[in-house]
Amino acid sequence: FVAMKTHLGSKISPTDTIIAKGAQGIDWFIKTAIPEVNKILQKNPTKRYYIYSNLGYNDMKYNYNRANYAERLNELAKTTWKNHKVGFISVNPRTNASDSKNTTIKKYNSEQKALLNGVYYCDTYNGIGINNFKPLSKSDSTHYNKATSILIYNYITTKCKF
């Protein structure tokens, strides 16, 4: 979402806020992202928001963190964020990567989806289609080019409203 924020710029709806920082994981989510979301919610206590988490890629390799996103989102959806729509966005495929890496991502996504309770699962990985994700560069198989960033944003804002 860091690249998406850069790629979309003024095309991001003025009603949307992207909270992102590169190469972060569950600790950043808990210590920084959740408090930032809470500040937004406190400023407008009667407004109802869609809150999506698009994290997990940096923690997939750590078994002790694999369930933490779903558990934390489930808890937030039942407590602090209970009056809002809470969603989890799938980890998207790596481009130019071996099938085994994308198999790991698909497994992680399935695990997260199964763990979510009261949290919407936004499946950008399958919904957009693996062949529609284009890399930022030949050497970067994790981040996407501008057209793909726009595609992901549009998918989330149109197909993942629940």
C-alpha positions in Angstrom: 0.0 0.0 0.0 3.0 2.3 0.3 3.5 2.1 -3.5 -0.3 2.3 -4.1 -0.4 5.5 -2.1 2.4 6.9 -4.4 0.9 5.6 -7.6 -2.6 6.7 -7.0 -1.9 10.1 -5.4 -5.0 12.3 -6.0 -6.9 9.4 -7.4 -7.4 8.1 -3.9 -10.9 9.1 -2.8 -10.9 12.0 -0.3 -13.0 9.7 1.9 -10.3 7.1 2.0 -7.2 7.1 4.2 -4.3 4.7 3.6 -2.1 4.1 6.7 1.0 2.3 5.4 4.7 1.9 6.0 7.1 -0.3 4.0 8.4 -3.6 5.3 6.2 -3.7 8.4 4.5 -6.5 10.2 2.3 -7.4 13.1 4.2 -5.2 15.6 3.8 -2.1 13.5 0.1 -3.0 12.9 -0.5 -3.2 16.7 1.7 -0.3 17.8 1.1 2.2 15.0 -1.7 1.3 12.6 -4.4 0.4 15.2 -3.9 3.6 17.2 -4.0 5.7 14.0 -7.3 4.1 13.0 -8.6 4.7 16.5 -7.8 8.4 16.2 -9.8 8.7 13.0 -12.7 6.9 14.6 -12.6 9.1 17.6 -12.7 12.3 15.5 -16.0 11.2 13.9 -17.7 8.9 16.5 -21.0 8.7 14.6 -19.6 7.9 11.2 -19.4 4.3 10.1 -16.2 3.2 8.3 -14.9 0.3 6.2 -11.5 -0.7 7.8 -9.3 -3.1 5.9 -6.1 -4.7 6.8 -3.7 -5.5 4.0 -0.9 -7.0 6.0 0.7 -10.4 6.3 3.3 -10.8 3.6 6.2 -9.8 5.9 5.0 -12.2 8.6 4.1 -15.3 6.6 7.4 -17.0 7.3 7.0 -16.6 11.0 4.7 -19.3 12.3 4.2 -17.5 15.6 2.7 -14.5 13.8 0.6 -16.3 11.2 -2.7 -16.2 13.1 -2.1 -12.9 14.8 -3.7 -10.7 12.1 -7.0 -12.7 12.1 -7.1 -12.9 15.9 -6.4 -9.2 16.3 -9.0 -8.2 13.6 -11.6 -10.6 15.1 -11.0 -9.0 18.5 -11.3 -5.4 17.1 -14.4 -6.3 15.1 -16.1 -7.4 18.4 -14.9 -4.5 20.5 -13.3 -1.2 19.5 -14.3 -1.4 15.9 -17.7 -3.2 16.4 -19.7 -0.4 14.8 -17.7 -0.5 11.6 -17.1 -2.9 8.7 -13.8 -4.7 9.2 -12.1 -6.5 6.4 -8.9 -8.5 5.7 -7.4 -8.1 2.2 -5.7 -11.2 0.9 -1.9 -11.2 0.3 -1.4 -10.8 -3.4 0.8 -13.0 -5.6 4.4 -12.4 -6.3 5.1 -11.8 -10.0 8.1 -13.4 -11.7 8.3 -15.7 -8.7 8.4 -19.5 -8.4 5.1 -21.3 -8.0 6.2 -22.4 -4.5 6.2 -18.8 -3.2 2.7 -18.2 -4.5 1.6 -21.6 -3.2 2.8 -20.4 0.2 0.8 -17.2 -0.2 -2.4 -19.1 -1.2 -2.0 -21.3 1.8 -1.6 -18.3 4.1 -4.6 -16.7 2.6 -6.7 -19.8 3.2 -5.5 -20.0 6.8 -6.4 -16.4 7.4 -9.9 -16.7 5.8 -10.6 -19.7 8.0 -9.6 -17.9 11.1 -11.7 -14.7 10.5 -14.9 -14.4 12.5 -17.0 -11.3 11.9 -14.4 -9.9 9.5 -14.9 -9.8 5.8 -12.3 -11.5 3.6 -11.5 -9.5 0.4 -10.0 -11.9 -2.0 -8.0 -9.7 -4.4 -5.6 -12.5 -5.1 -8.2 -14.6 -6.9 -10.7 -11.8 -7.7 -8.2 -9.9 -9.8 -6.5 -13.0 -11.3 -2.8 -13.9 -11.0 -2.0 -12.8 -14.5 -3.3 -9.3 -14.0 -0.6 -8.4 -11.3 2.3 -6.7 -13.0 5.6 -6.1 -11.3 7.0 -2.7 -10.4 10.2 -3.8 -12.1 11.9 -6.9 -13.5 13.9 -7.2 -10.2 10.9 -6.5 -7.9 8.4 -9.4 -7.8 6.7 -8.2 -4.6 5.5 -4.7 -5.5 3.3 -3.7 -8.4 3.3 -1.1 -11.2 1.0 1.9 -11.2 -1.7 0.2 -13.4 -1.8 -2.8 -11.0 -2.0 -0.5 -7.9 -5.0 1.2 -9.5 -6.6 -2.2 -10.3 -6.2 -3.4 -6.7 -7.5 -0.1 -5.2 -10.5 -0.2 -7.6 -11.2 -3.8 -6.8 -11.2 -3.2 -3.0 -13.4 -0.1 -3.3 -16.0 -1.6 -5.6 -15.9 -5.4 -5.0 -15.1 -5.5 -1.3 -17.9 -3.3 0.1 -20.0 -5.6 2.3 
